[in-house]
Amino acid sequence: MAESIGEARARMRCSDIMTRDVKTATREMTLRDAAAMMRDGDMGSVPVVEDGRLVGILTDRDIVVRAIAEGKDAMTPISEAMTTEIFSVRPEDFVFEAIRLMGDKQVRRVPVVGQAGELAGIIAIADIALEMEDEREIAETLEEISSGAAFWGKR
């Protein structure tokens, strides 16, 4: 019996939909450099790596809340504003795990990290939306991930 498209999507792995060519930053880079990278790449965050291993993520919100609002200037190193609590998935994990993590942690992107902690890619809400064919399904999933309400408490 032929499997349905929904069943095939349910078994998709993170490696199947992740963005592989990810621009990264280092802890020593300045907030100005990171902001320019975000602007030029049209992205809201940049993974921070050290020796290929993911050590943090800097978001546009980190720059505003942890740096600018605290009186830090554009030459402040990324390390002073980046988020170090990382919620990630592995390439072999099912995409459902990335969706669950986004909902649970209220994040819009999840790094994909290999066994040794190396950054393999990143999955954004847009990557997930591209895999869904039903417009209602896309809208509901994006709303649930982005909402402030308890994601898994909905019935």
Secondary structure as UniProt FT lines:
FT   HELIX           5..10
FT   HELIX           14..17
FT   TURN            27..28
FT   HELIX           31..41
FT   STRAND          45..50
FT   TURN            51..52
FT   STRAND          53..59
FT   HELIX           60..62
FT   HELIX           63..67
FT   HELIX           68..70
FT   TURN            74..75
FT   HELIX           78..80
FT   TURN            91..92
FT   HELIX           95..105
FT   STRAND          109..113
FT   TURN            115..116
FT   STRAND          118..124
FT   HELIX           125..131
FT   HELIX           135..146
FT   TURN            152..153
//
